[in-house]
Amino acid sequence: RERFDFGGRDVASWFPRHMAKGLRQMRLALRRADCLVERSHIPLSGRNPALQEALGIRPHVLVLNKMDLADARRQPVSAGAGPGGGSGGVTGRAHSDSPVHLQVVPMVARLVADGPRYHRAESSEHNILVIGVPNVGKSSLINSLRRLHLKKGKATAVGGEPGITKAVLSRIQVCEKPLMYLVDTPGVLPPRLGDVETGMKLALCGAIHDHLVGEDIMADYLLYTLNKQQQFRYVQRYRLGQPCDHIEPLLKHVALTQGRTQKVKVLTGTGNVNMKMLNYPAAAYEFLRDFRAGHLGRVTLD
């Protein structure tokens, strides 16, 4: 397929009440912030333009997560992420205390030291606001930095679903020298995304609940993306004869080979009959889960 038909779908309006509240709290917290650390899975679509408005007045570090799942042939965007007092970037692996995370604290300390601190010039402590869209590992990054620098356990809840952090939390110490506190924030999407395709990329990375978008359309868009980038590991993964351009035969094959079935009650003239049918939503979820786990190859959506 040369282009993907979204069929008039709109995934751009998912903006729960806790997101609006969190965005207001974050704007207030900016007054006490010396630097912003932005966490993202996708270098372009994974960033919230509504948060970008504040980046020009504070130093900013972009931390790209899950680089072990990204396509090495598709280079990430420049680390320079904002026009403020300074910017930098690091890339890290998924769900690990990566040595790359050791770069975050020194980079933040350098950017804060090199830039103006406005009314906080007399304070020796560093207050850092951690921002990003839902489910990109903001809480995991804070816990990782605490383990690396303070040898402490986790201080904030994490999970594999968007929306675990509901509000701006209190300060969490992550380092002694320099004295540094991070503030975890809820994942915030803009009230209206720029386009449906951006929303679909965010959904594939788990920033939007699957059921709000639909596992079937997400699986179809994923297949379109894999074919477009000539990433055909799914052919080997599911023992297909060749790549396919439509999602229905792929899901049928996955459901058949992996036993994804469901019982359905059929009303007939002689009574109810229970029939076993292929479970296409379960097969679609399996396809999405394999992608997120890296079983379908290293893929960069942008």
KAQUI-V866363 format. One record per residue. N is the residue number from 1. PHI is phi in whole degrees, -180 to 180 (999 if undefined). Layout:
((N & PHI) (N & PHI))
//
This chain:
((1 & 999) (2 & -79) (3 & -146) (4 & -104) (5 & -93) (6 & -81) (7 & 61) (8 & 78) (9 & -68) (10 & -137) (11 & -107) (12 & -92) (13 & -111) (14 & -79) (15 & -142) (16 & -59) (17 & -59) (18 & -67) (19 & -70) (20 & -62) (21 & -65) (22 & -62) (23 & -64) (24 & -64) (25 & -65) (26 & -65) (27 & -65) (28 & -70) (29 & -67) (30 & -60) (31 & -63) (32 & -102) (33 & -91) (34 & -92) (35 & -159) (36 & -111) (37 & -113) (38 & -104) (39 & -102) (40 & -152) (41 & -89) (42 & -115) (43 & -65) (44 & -117) (45 & -67) (46 & -83) (47 & -119) (48 & -92) (49 & -59) (50 & -65) (51 & -81) (52 & -64) (53 & -60) (54 & -89) (55 & -70) (56 & -72) (57 & -109) (58 & -140) (59 & -58) (60 & -144) (61 & -119) (62 & -100) (63 & -110) (64 & -86) (65 & -95) (66 & 58) (67 & -68) (68 & -73) (69 & -104) (70 & -86) (71 & -74) (72 & -66) (73 & -79) (74 & -108) (75 & -67) (76 & -67) (77 & -66) (78 & -56) (79 & -66) (80 & -65) (81 & -110) (82 & -159) (83 & -90) (84 & -79) (85 & -64) (86 & 171) (87 & -150) (88 & -160) (89 & -157) (90 & -138) (91 & -122) (92 & -141) (93 & -86) (94 & -81) (95 & 53) (96 & -154) (97 & -84) (98 & -65) (99 & -57) (100 & -60) (101 & -65) (102 & -66) (103 & -78) (104 & -66) (105 & -62) (106 & -60) (107 & -66) (108 & -63) (109 & -60) (110 & -67) (111 & -64) (112 & -67) (113 & -66) (114 & -83) (115 & -109) (116 & -69) (117 & -108) (118 & 54) (119 & -80) (120 & -105) (121 & -63) (122 & -83) (123 & -91) (124 & -92) (125 & -86) (126 & -111) (127 & -110) (128 & -119) (129 & -100) (130 & -96) (131 & -126) (132 & 155) (133 & -74) (134 & -61) (135 & 62) (136 & -110) (137 & 94) (138 & -65) (139 & -65) (140 & -64) (141 & -63) (142 & -61) (143 & -63) (144 & -64) (145 & -65) (146 & -65) (147 & -67) (148 & -71) (149 & -106) (150 & -116) (151 & 58) (152 & -109) (153 & -77) (154 & -69) (155 & -113) (156 & -144) (157 & -70) (158 & -128) (159 & -169) (160 & -89) (161 & -119) (162 & -68) (163 & 97) (164 & -66) (165 & -87) (166 & -97) (167 & -149) (168 & -66) (169 & -91) (170 & -73) (171 & -67) (172 & -124) (173 & -73) (174 & -123) (175 & -155) (176 & -95) (177 & -131) (178 & -72) (179 & -69) (180 & -134) (181 & -119) (182 & -113) (183 & -116) (184 & -75) (185 & -133) (186 & -70) (187 & -66) (188 & -126) (189 & -97) (190 & -65) (191 & -54) (192 & -134) (193 & -73) (194 & -61) (195 & -158) (196 & -66) (197 & -65) (198 & -61) (199 & -61) (200 & -67) (201 & -63) (202 & -63) (203 & -65) (204 & -62) (205 & -91) (206 & 88) (207 & -78) (208 & -127) (209 & -56) (210 & -55) (211 & -69) (212 & -74) (213 & -98) (214 & 112) (215 & -61) (216 & -68) (217 & -70) (218 & -66) (219 & -64) (220 & -65) (221 & -67) (222 & -63) (223 & -61) (224 & -58) (225 & -67) (226 & -61) (227 & -66) (228 & -62) (229 & -92) (230 & 57) (231 & -102) (232 & -109) (233 & -65) (234 & -63) (235 & -63) (236 & -72) (237 & -59) (238 & -105) (239 & 57) (240 & -86) (241 & -74) (242 & -162) (243 & -62) (244 & -125) (245 & -102) (246 & -126) (247 & -77) (248 & -60) (249 & -65) (250 & -66) (251 & -65) (252 & -62) (253 & -66) (254 & -63) (255 & -63) (256 & -68) (257 & -74) (258 & -108) (259 & 66) (260 & -85) (261 & -129) (262 & -146) (263 & -87) (264 & -127) (265 & -89) (266 & -112) (267 & -87) (268 & -123) (269 & -68) (270 & -107) (271 & 132) (272 & -84) (273 & -127) (274 & -89) (275 & -122) (276 & -100) (277 & -127) (278 & -67) (279 & -97) (280 & -67) (281 & -60) (282 & -66) (283 & -66) (284 & -64) (285 & -64) (286 & -61) (287 & -62) (288 & -65) (289 & -65) (290 & -63) (291 & -62) (292 & -68) (293 & -88) (294 & 85) (295 & -74) (296 & -102) (297 & 105) (298 & -89) (299 & -131) (300 & -111) (301 & -73) (302 & -86))
//
